[in-house]
Amino acid sequence: MSKEKHQEALTFRMLRLSILSLQWREKRDQNKAYEKAEKRMYQEHPSAYFVDDRSSADDLARLQVLDQMLTEVMGGVLPEQADPTIFQRVLDVGCGTGGWLIETARAYPAIPLLVGVDVSSKMVAYAREQAALQHLEERVEFHVMDALRMLEFPDHFFDLVNHRAGVSYLRTWEWPKLLQEYQRVTRSGGIVRISEGEWAPESSSPALTALFDLLLRAFFQAGHSFTPERNGVTSQLERLLQQHGLRRVQRRLISYDYRAGTKEGQRLLEDMTLTFRIIVPFLRKWTRVPDDYEQMYQQALADMQRPDFVARGHLLTVWGTVL
Ligand SMILES: C[S@@+](CC[C@H](N)C(=O)[O-])C[C@H]1O[C@@H](n2cnc3c(N)ncnc32)[C@H](O)[C@@H]1O
């Protein structure tokens, strides 16, 4: 690393730590320099996220829909946690639009600090805007950070580390280091909580099934999934947490239906419209995309609007306690 880069990295780290220190509120003036350093540090890093273009407006729109869909289907932000008010500092990794973290801040006003990190500066800028609009910036902050490098927080800092839908960028071999890093930044007795969906809902549309078959194949080929089946990640989550040091690992599986003409059905349609458009470069990279892809895509969208359309999805939350 050049002397200049080294100095920049040091400045960056000092600014980050100062924000997280007890006087973080008084350090607001440094935010501008901090954001500049943040941009320089992260803009060059490649990511295995299935969306190549990190500034994609379509992906932002897709993640807005996905966030609402997931929170609703799961029955809230922390439905399985007996008493979320015990969490004083919450970290959300790969936070996307910040929807989950902002909703957590609103649902639990006694939580004093909630931090979201995402590799995309566009997502982080949007999330900050949303927090400001809701006057939550005193308690909620967002930073650009690559979860696959190092989480730039002190040891034992958080009470809860949350991660939802990380499979989109995580490869199978990256889980051990990530889980270690989650435990490093969580206090003893704190919780690491992971939620992942099964990628492909079972559905009454053969065209949608064919699109999901392509996606599952590409995900497996790219190393995001442990097996080529739709539960290629969810079937492994408990084992991963147990094997990598978490204690008292528990699970909650949710199954939900999408039907044409319902709010959920409409959200799935919006999600699929964007997903199968954005994901084409990823599919081309990892599998053979049939010549009639566009036709399949249009057929799937038409099927999803038929009155008899139905699909069933599954979502798993697994959480464990840090030693
Ligand atoms: C499928 S979205 C999930 C967003 C959010 N967790 C939710 O459930 O609504 C995945 C997010 O991970 C982010 N991401 C991709 N690679 C990442 C990395 N290496 N470190 C941190 N975030 C990453 C993407 O920018 C995207 O916002």
The ligand as a Gaussian input file, in Angstrom:
#p B3LYP/6-31G(d) Opt

LIG

0 1
 C      -30.810000      -8.557000      -1.477000
 S      -30.225000      -7.048000      -0.824000
 C      -30.850000      -7.156000       0.843000
 C      -31.097000      -5.809000       1.472000
 C      -31.656000      -5.846000       2.906000
 N      -30.844000      -6.649000       3.780000
 C      -33.086000      -6.311000       2.948000
 O      -33.334000      -7.425000       3.410000
 O      -33.977000      -5.552000       2.539000
 C      -28.497000      -7.275000      -0.639000
 C      -27.755000      -6.015000      -0.270000
 O      -26.393000      -6.371000      -0.006000
 C      -25.550000      -5.355000      -0.510000
 N      -24.203000      -5.931000      -0.700000
 C      -23.719000      -6.604000      -1.756000
 N      -22.449000      -6.989000      -1.539000
 C      -22.136000      -6.544000      -0.284000
 C      -20.963000      -6.612000       0.503000
 N      -19.883000      -7.254000       0.075000
 N      -20.973000      -6.013000       1.719000
 C      -22.078000      -5.357000       2.168000
 N      -23.213000      -5.265000       1.461000
 C      -23.249000      -5.857000       0.250000
 C      -26.226000      -4.898000      -1.783000
 O      -25.796000      -3.602000      -2.160000
 C      -27.699000      -4.964000      -1.372000
 O      -28.117000      -3.724000      -0.856000

